[in-house]
Amino acid sequence: MKQLSLFLCVLFLSAPMYTADKRAMIPDDLMSLQRVSDPQISPDGRWIAFVITQTNVEKNSRDSDLYMIAAEGGEVRRLTFSPGSDDTPRWSPDGKTLAFISQREGGSQIWILPLQGGEPSRLTHLSTEVGGPLVWSPDGKWLAFVSDVYPECTDEACNRKKDQQKADSKVRARLLTRLPYRIWNRWKEEKRSHLFVVSLSGGTPRDLSPGDADVPPIDLGGPQDYCFSPDGTEICFTRNTDPDEALSTNHDLWTVSIAGGTVTRITTNPAADNTPKYSPDGRYIAYRSQNRAGFEADRWRLMLLERKAGKPIPLAGAWDHSISDFTWAPNGKTIYIVADDQARSSLFALSLELGSLPQKIAGKESQANLQTARDGQSLVFLQQSMTMPAEVFSATADGSRVKRITSINQALLDGLDLPRPEEIFWKGSGGTPIQGWLIKPPQFQSGRKYPLILLIHGGPQGAWEDTFSYRWNPVLFAAQGYVVLAANPRGSTSFGQRFTDEISGDWGGKVYEDLMLGVDHLISLGLVDSTKMGAAGASYGGYMVDWILGHTDRFRALVSHAGVYNLDSMYGVTEELWFAEWELKGTPWSNPEMYRRWSPHLSAAQFKTPTLVIHGEIDFRVPIGEGLQLFTALQRQKVPSKLLYFPDEGHWVLKPQNSLLWHKTVFDWFGTYLK
């Protein structure tokens, strides 16, 4: 405990640029901020339930609880006080109770909270636990959820027995028979994620999707991948039944009666279909769909399936935005959409009249978790920016009269000097316009040249959006005294699908030029000391740092987090094979030329720039060997380098004390070489 206190004290004292009124952000602030999520509007439109997650650095954990606020704003009321996490609040159709998932008795189970008074009561007792989201049937008699079960088991006793046998066994060996055998940071055992319903009167939950397939599909689910029909007789859900899951994104929609029985496939698109939502009259199912099989970053389009005809109809087919979420208006004539939009997530309204295109109704910052009130007069959503963590907002149905409902973190934010990021553009490779965010340090002085940090996002089909990050926060980097460029080069999402596509098969080509030309642009503006520049990135961003390491000496220091280093070895150990085969146009043996062309490890002889390597032991997306190979090459050639190794982290550093160590190590590294 004394070591932790000393560590936090050192971190606090090293923070730069304080004024009498406000101070620069420090890593501790990320721990102090309360994380608002999952707003749910009550059936009568009067209340909003939501989740607040708080960080306990001393316990090295985060706990969530349920809260409620009037839809017009006002006092926030805390609903749960459990030492374990309570989350996923869902209103019953009559608005009298909230169902939620709680870990308060040692495992994730469904609990029911009466809002007119009384303590929560436990509904489920599954040994395999409960996963969300929770979905109520329209009549309020059933709740749908998912649970990881053994596909050969037909009852709870069988699942419990198998889990107990595994726990009691002294053997920890695994006998693997197919791909994938690992996902993100966990081993994929013999279990499958199945769709269940449970009666509100209690009893045994019913498995509606038996068999050797996952619901929702592995690693490519939408915001909600199952829903009840308006009459409550069936559920539509998403799953992938292809035998080669590691190579397939072929997720289709299926329906099943809530009484159980035959499961029926209703879409046959060879690419991904997900996020089904019935129209209010039950005539249609709207869903998101991709055209190209095997490409997880293809544009998400909106489709409409007429239940009787069974023929999918594309909506807004020429609209070049990728849809992340949507919801029906209660009258069934409009669909509200959340979609990528020029480094933001904006709200759109789509009329179902033939030939209509979505119309933007909100987009100054970034929105998410969109819901409509039952009367159709208002919308509820989360809104955030790079300088404001997510808070609950509302608006009228046309997007006007936007109103902030919660201000959970305002007191802390009011004490911080948070320069607003500036949107900038430059000409990239071939003259293509490139967008990025310029973040200046607090107390920025015009005419002074500052050290630069170039931040490179992962994906590679991702983007630095105007959203708040608790891990890679550009404003926090700038608070250390740097000018920061968070660039969105070729491959970035939200700038049209063609722009996104242009990185596939060209990992170190145009995107590298886009980034270097962005740095040149800042130098030309007189903002940057070109002798003091650093670059950092994770995942594909780490790959690009590794590529920079072998192709330019213009940077004084680099940070490669979970970076792809050796494309041949990466293919053999990652779990998401469809990604590698799409991006590099085949396997290392069918297209070795491309793997050799773009692999950073083949330029190791040119490595000279001091580099901090960061990797987690349980990162199964970009496994630990990638970071170890890079560190070995640097050390072998006497290039100044360090390896920050986390035995208990995966692709992301999530534990609070690990996060603080990550920030201290990264900022110390850049401070050594750039200041």
Secondary structure as GFF3:
##gff-version 3
##sequence-region A 1 675
A	DSSP	alpha_helix	2	13	.	.	.	ID=ss1
A	DSSP	beta_strand	23	24	.	.	.	ID=ss2
A	DSSP	alpha_helix	27	32	.	.	.	ID=ss3
A	DSSP	beta_strand	35	41	.	.	.	ID=ss4
A	DSSP	beta_strand	47	56	.	.	.	ID=ss5
A	DSSP	beta_strand	61	70	.	.	.	ID=ss6
A	DSSP	beta_strand	77	78	.	.	.	ID=ss7
A	DSSP	beta_strand	86	91	.	.	.	ID=ss8
A	DSSP	beta_strand	97	102	.	.	.	ID=ss9
A	DSSP	beta_strand	109	114	.	.	.	ID=ss10
A	DSSP	beta_strand	121	122	.	.	.	ID=ss11
A	DSSP	beta_strand	131	136	.	.	.	ID=ss12
A	DSSP	beta_strand	142	149	.	.	.	ID=ss13
A	DSSP	alpha_helix	156	168	.	.	.	ID=ss14
A	DSSP	beta_strand	182	183	.	.	.	ID=ss15
A	DSSP	beta_strand	186	187	.	.	.	ID=ss16
A	DSSP	beta_strand	192	199	.	.	.	ID=ss17
A	DSSP	beta_strand	206	207	.	.	.	ID=ss18
A	DSSP	beta_strand	226	228	.	.	.	ID=ss19
A	DSSP	beta_strand	234	239	.	.	.	ID=ss20
A	DSSP	three_ten_helix	245	247	.	.	.	ID=ss21
A	DSSP	beta_strand	252	257	.	.	.	ID=ss22
A	DSSP	beta_strand	264	265	.	.	.	ID=ss23
A	DSSP	beta_strand	273	278	.	.	.	ID=ss24
A	DSSP	beta_strand	284	289	.	.	.	ID=ss25
A	DSSP	beta_strand	301	306	.	.	.	ID=ss26
A	DSSP	beta_strand	312	315	.	.	.	ID=ss27
A	DSSP	beta_strand	323	328	.	.	.	ID=ss28
A	DSSP	beta_strand	334	340	.	.	.	ID=ss29
A	DSSP	beta_strand	345	351	.	.	.	ID=ss30
A	DSSP	beta_strand	359	362	.	.	.	ID=ss31
A	DSSP	beta_strand	366	372	.	.	.	ID=ss32
A	DSSP	beta_strand	378	385	.	.	.	ID=ss33
A	DSSP	beta_strand	388	396	.	.	.	ID=ss34
A	DSSP	beta_strand	403	404	.	.	.	ID=ss35
A	DSSP	alpha_helix	410	413	.	.	.	ID=ss36
A	DSSP	beta_strand	416	417	.	.	.	ID=ss37
A	DSSP	beta_strand	422	427	.	.	.	ID=ss38
A	DSSP	three_ten_helix	429	431	.	.	.	ID=ss39
A	DSSP	beta_strand	433	439	.	.	.	ID=ss40
A	DSSP	beta_strand	450	456	.	.	.	ID=ss41
A	DSSP	alpha_helix	474	478	.	.	.	ID=ss42
A	DSSP	beta_strand	483	488	.	.	.	ID=ss43
A	DSSP	alpha_helix	497	501	.	.	.	ID=ss44
A	DSSP	alpha_helix	510	524	.	.	.	ID=ss45
A	DSSP	beta_strand	528	538	.	.	.	ID=ss46
A	DSSP	alpha_helix	540	549	.	.	.	ID=ss47
A	DSSP	beta_strand	557	561	.	.	.	ID=ss48
A	DSSP	alpha_helix	567	573	.	.	.	ID=ss49
A	DSSP	alpha_helix	577	583	.	.	.	ID=ss50
A	DSSP	alpha_helix	592	598	.	.	.	ID=ss51
A	DSSP	three_ten_helix	600	606	.	.	.	ID=ss52
A	DSSP	beta_strand	611	616	.	.	.	ID=ss53
A	DSSP	alpha_helix	625	636	.	.	.	ID=ss54
A	DSSP	beta_strand	641	646	.	.	.	ID=ss55
A	DSSP	alpha_helix	656	674	.	.	.	ID=ss56
###
